[in-house]
Amino acid sequence: MFSYPLNNILFLDIETVPQYPGFDQLPDEWKMLWERKAAYLIKDKEKDNPASVYNAAGIYAEFGKIVCISCGVISRHGDEKKLLLKSFYGDDEKLILQQFCDMVSKWGMGPDKYLCAHNGKEFDFPYLCRRLIINGLAIPSILDLSGKKKWEVPHLDTMELWKFGDYKNYTSLNLLAHTLNIPTPKDDIDGSMVNEVYWQQQDLPRIVDYCQKDVFTVAQVYLCLQGESLIPRENIDIK
């Protein structure tokens, strides 16, 4: 497996929620559009309806928004590795995206810089680009695929690395970490609870903590796949 310089990789994860607390709060036109989208989700499921599946709206860039972007960079000092974490979060998605873009544009200016996420090529990277366009913001060069050949795209994906050319199966980050005997710090919420924690409990710090734990796990999985030693939990530095 090809190895990339560890300090040239920005590990990231995003957390998304529906744009409204519930189906009933949707403006009429958006309600109609969600009903059309939901028709595919509830097909052959008699107990579901557009309102009952609105919790899933956050995974679609047209109906969701980003509430947290967490990033991590590995530094190495001799045999010791550390992970520096930084998160951008809040209720103002445009501000979150602008802050992230300012950071990643500066960080990505040097040669051979890469972004890495679990299922990033299918979810995180395109979702970020779509929400940037929706918010009227420019896509940073490291995210922009326009005019780039496949081998020029600076995106790494731990799920793709684990597939080894097999395109049939989805492997969750949690499952992959457990399979590789990587301790996971997920001891609170999971992805299915983010919507409730944001809209009902209004506990954004809890979501940020969950997002940062995902970044740490992605970095650990990548290290394992590269045959590298893992990072002790006490070597996490949150900026």
Disulfide bonds with the S-S distance in Angstrom:
none
